[in-house]
Amino acid sequence: MKVLMLGWELPPFFAGGVGMVCYNLTKALVEQGVEVTYVMPFGPRMIRSDYMKILVADHLFPRLRFQLKEVDTFLGAYETPESYSGELKSYLASLSPADRAKALYGPNVFQEAFLFALKVRKIALQEQFDVIHAHDHWTFPAAIQAKKATGKPLVVHVHITEFDKSGGMSVNQKVYDMEREGMHAADLVIVVSNLIKHRIMNDYGVPEWKIRVVHNAAEAVQDVYHDASKIKESDKIVLFIGRITLQKGPDYFVEAAKKVLEKDQDVKFIMAGTGDMLPRMIERVAELGMADKFIFPGFVTRDEVAKLNKIADVFVMPSVSEPFGIVPLEAMAQETPAIISKQSGVSEVLEHVLKVDFWDINDMANKILAVLHYSSLNDELKQHGSFEVRNMTWDKPAAQCINVYGEMLRMKRGG
């Protein structure tokens, strides 16, 4: 089986959870005998030094079954029309007039997606493969072009929708149209949770027969040592990691923190990440008189995430709308108890966590306090949660994807 995989990021270049999903899923597919040609944007904002050496190091991707195709584009993971325009303007301003004239990028993100699609079409015509597998909406125009050019069956993998990113408010119509076109052009659609399944049925008009739910898995655990004395002192630590945007519910985390501190002053809160709501969260923390109880480290690397998970006493994911949610799995793997919102896809598969409605800050605060103060509950969540996550391996979703590939090929043959 040969797959043309279209993704937006792959470690060491990634901006969020989708990059880790693509990496782990691709690795598991290759280990199960699938040949993958992975196509991804690789523009001027990335550093190419030893990239392929990293990818094939230690046989992570056997050379004979994996190849990477880089496409020159200014598109990036989690791109928005606004971020694209601002970043392109800044980049072009940094160039000399001669180099600026050579930089052929679209004036807006939708035009750049069209140019990316044309480049991917050329790659598709040059490669040999059985199916096309495309991740999230910016790859959908390219996937459609590849399908039209080759006649190969297409599965689109929906990790998140415009409704989830915006919380149902201020949906970008052009992005929505791109998502919808990709889902309807696909032979089958993979979604990461039943939450997203119902979303695309109700909001995108995708028929149920076309949808396959493939839950994500957990990343392999690495042993981590970290001296937390400078941060931790005598306080307990409550951790939030993620993009600080409306979708992730950072405002509910802050309000719940105030409730916690009313009962227990020996608690510190870490809000790690960046996003458009970060300045507002810093201001709100100050307004509530909690500036000495909060740490905002900004963007954190993979190693730093592991260290923060290791020192935390409880991890909280208060997402307003989370298609799946990898971050609590990483915390649980480090034996950190987790509290997650019921409005997350991962809540469908996890049992040894505490679950709350994202908006119920009283319940969230009470559960944080319970984990911090009741050792029997804390120990149970640590031990059973860690065991649960360690059994969520990537070979299972990879096998499900292989089944989807086979199903599409049978559909094409009329069988």
N, C-alpha and C positions, 0 to 999 in steps of 0.2 A: 504494500500500500504506500503510495506517494502522495504527500499533502503539500499544497501551496498555502502557507500560513501567512496571513497579513496581520501584523500587530503594530502597536505604537511605541513599544519600549521593550527592552530586554536588559536585565542587569549585565554589566554594571551601570547602564544608563536607564534609570527609571524614575518616575515621579510619584508613584503610588502603588496601591495594591494590585492593579491590573498587570503591571510589569512583572510582579512576582508570580502571579497566576500563569501568565504566558510562559515564563521561564520554567516553572515546575511542571506545568502540563506538557510542554514541548519535550522536556527531559524525560518524563515518564512515557510519552509516546515513542520516543526514540528507543528507549530501553525495551519497549514491547515490539520492536521490529519495524516501526513506521519510519519511512524516509521523509524528512521535513525540509522544505526550502522556506526559510523564514525571511519575509520581506518587511523591512521597517524603515521609517524615515531616519535619515542621518545627515542633518544639516550642519550649518556653520557653528551652531552653539555646542556641538559635541566634540570631544577630543578623541581622536582615533587611536591613540597610542596603545599598541599591543592588544587591541580589542579582541581580535580573533584568537589570540593566544589565551586570553582569559576564558573565552567561551569553550575552548576545547581542552583546557587544562584539566588534568586528572580524569580524563575521559568523561567529563560532564556531558559532552556532546560528541559521540564517536564521529570522526571525520567522514566516514563512508555513508552515514545516515543523516547528517545534518550539514546544511550550508546556509550561510547568511547572505542576503542580497540587500545592499544598502541603496537607498534612493535619496538623491539630493533634493531636499525640500526644507522649507522653513516651518513645516508643521511639527507639532510636538504633543506629548501626552497632556490630557486635560486642557487642551487649547480652547479658548473662547474667542469670539470675534474681537472683543476688546483687547485681550492679552496679545493676540497675534498682531494686531495693528500697532500697538505700543512697542512690542519687542522688535518688529521689523523696522519701524522708524528709527529706533535707537541703534540697531545693527547697521543700517544703511548709513547713518550719520557718522559711524565710526570708520567707514571706508574712505579710501581716496576716491576722487572723481572717476578715475579709470576703473578701479575695482567695482565701484558702484554701478557703472554702466554694464558690467558683466554679470551682476547679480540678478538673475532672471527669476524673481519670485512674484507670486500673485499679489496684487494690491490689497486683497482682502482674503480672509481665511477660506472662503468658499471657492474663490478662483484658484487658490493654491491647492485645495482638495481636488479640483478638476484637473490641474496640471499633474498632481501626484497620480491620479487615476490613469492618465495617459502613459506615464512612465511605467506604472505597474503592468499595464496592458502589454507593453513591449516585452517585459520580463516573462509574462505568462505565455506569450507566443514562442519564447525561446526555451522554456523549461518543459520537462515531461512530468506530469502528475495526474492523479486520478480524481482528486476533489480539491475544492477551495474552502478554506476555513478562515473567516474574517472576524476580528475582534473590534467591537464597538464602532460608532457611527462614522468617524473620519475615514475608516477603511472601506466603508460600504460602497461609495462610488467606484473605488478601484476594484473591489470584488465584483461588482456588476459588470465593469468593463472586461475583467478577466473571464467571466462566465460567457459573455457575449462573444468574445474573441475565440474561445476554445470549446465552448459547449459543455464544459465540465460542470458537474453539480456543485452547488454552493450551500454551505451552512454558515449562518452568521451567529456569532456568540455575543449575547447581550449581557454585559456586566452591570450596566447602569443606563438609565434613560434620562432624557431632558426633564421629565417630571420629577425624578428623584433628586437631580442636582439643584433644581429650583424650588423644591418643596411644593410643587404644583403652582407656583406663582411666577409670573414673568417668563413663561415658556418661550424660547426663541423659535419662531415658526419655521425658519429655514433649517434649523437643526432638527426639529421635529420631522419635517418633511424628508430630510435625509435619512433619519432613522426608519421612518415608515417605509420609504421606498426600498431600503435594504432588506427589511424584514419580509416584505411582500415579494421581492425578487428572489429571495432564497428558496431553496427546495425544502429545507428544514431550518428551524431556529432553536439554538441552545440557549437556555436561560439559567442563571445561577441559583434561582430559588423559585418557589411557588409564588412568592410575593411578586416577582417580576413576570412570571407567567400570567397572572391575573391582570397585571398592569398592561401588558402588551395586547392581551385579549380585549380589555375594556377601552383602552385609550388609543390603540393602534389598529384595531380591527383584525388582528392576526387570529386565524381559526385555531382552535385547540388541537386539532389533529396534527398540526404542523410544528407543535412546540415539544421540546424534550428538556426536562429539568435535569441538570447535571450540577450537583452541589460541588463547591470547591473543597479542597482539603487543606491540611496544615503543612507548613514548611518543616523540614527536618530540623531537630533541635540540636543546637551546639552548646557545649558547656561554656558558661560565662562566669568570670570572676570580676567583681567590682567592689572597691572600697567606697562605701556610701557615707562614710562618717561626716564628710564635709557638708553633705546635703541633709542627711537624715537626722543627725544629732539624736535627740530623744523623741522626735516626732514620728508619727505614722505618716505614710505617703500614699496619697490617692492620685492615680495617674490617668491622664487623657492623652492619647496620641492620635493625630489625624489632621486632615486639612481643616482649618478653622473657618468653616463656611456654614451657611444656613443648614445644609443637609446633615451635617455632623452633630448638630445640637450643642455647640459649646456654651451658648447662653444658659441652657438648662443645667449644665454642669456647674457653671458659676453660681447660679441661684441655689442649687442644692448644696454647694459648698458653704454658703452662708448659714443654711439650716444646720449643717454638721457642726460648724464652729460655735453655734449657739449652745451646743451640748458638750462639745469637746474642743478645747483650744489647742490641744497637743497634736494637731494634724496639719500637714502641709500638702498643697495641691500643685501638681505639675501639669501644665497644659503645653504639650510639645507639638509644634507644627506651625505652618504659616497659612495665611488666607485673608480674604477681604474683611473678615470680622475680627481679626486680631486686635487692631487699634481700639475697637469698641469694647472688646473683652477686657483689655488692660484698663480702660477708663472705668468700666463697670466695677471691676475688682477694687479700684481705688475709691470709687463712690461708696462701696459697701464696707470700707475700712479693712480690707483684707490684703493690702499690698504686701505685708510682711509674711503672709501665709501662702502666697502664690509664686511660682517660678515659671517664667516663659522662656524656654531655651531656644525657641525658633525651630527651624528645620533640623531634623536629626537624621543621622546616617543609620544604616542597618545595624552596625555595631553599637551605636548609641541607643537605638531602640531596644536591643537585647539587654543592655545594661540597665536601662530604665525599668524594663519589665522585671528584671531580677531584684531590684531594690524596692519596688512598689509593694505595698501591703494589699492594695486592691486596685484593679483596673476597671474603668468605667467607659462604656461606649453608649452615649445617650442619643444616637442618631435619630433624626426625624424620619428619614427614609433611607434605609441601607439595603441595597439589593442583596448583598451577602454580608461581608464584614470579616476580613482576614485578621485584623489587629487583635481581637480578643483571643484568637487561637494562639497567637505568638506569646501573649501574656500567660495563658494557661499552660503552655508548654514549659514555661519557666517557673511553674508552680505558684503562679499568682492568681488568687481568686478573681473572678470577673463578674461584673454586672453589665448586662446588655439590654438594649431596648427591645420591646416586643415587636417593634416596627422594623426588624432586621431579618434578612434571609437566614443568617446563621442561627437565629433562634429556633428555626425549624429542625435543626439537627443536633443542637447541644442540649444536654440534660443537666450537667453538673455546673450550672451557672445560676445566678439570680437574674430574673427578668422583670423589667419595669416598663410602663408606658413612658415615653420620652418626656411628656409634658408634666408628669406627676413628680414634682421636685421633692415633695414630702416623703413619698415612698422611696425615691432614690436616696435621699438623705438617711432615712431609717435603715435601708439595706446597707449603705456604706458603714454606718455606725455598728450594725449587727456584725458585719464581717470583721471590723476592727476590734470589737469587744468580746465576742463569743468565740473562744478558742476552738470549741468542738466544731462549730460551723466553718470556721476558717480552715481547720485541718481537713475537714471533709471535702471542701471545695478544692483545696490544693491537691490532695491525693487523687480523688476521683476525676477531677478536671484534667489533670495532667495525663492520667491514663487514657481518658476519653480522646484527647487530642492526638496523642501518640499513635492511636489506631486509625486516625483519619489520614490515610496515606494517598499519594497522588496516583498510584497505580489504578485505583478504582475509578475516578473520573476519566482517566485516560482510556481505560477499557470501555467506558460508556461512550466516549467520543468515537472510538473505533467502531462500535456498534452503529452509531449514527452514520458514519462514513459508508459502512456496508449497506445500511438501509437506503441511503440515497442512490447508491450504485444499482441496487435492485429495482428501485423506483424507475431509474433511467432505462433499465433493460425491460421494464414492464412486468417484472416478476414480483 
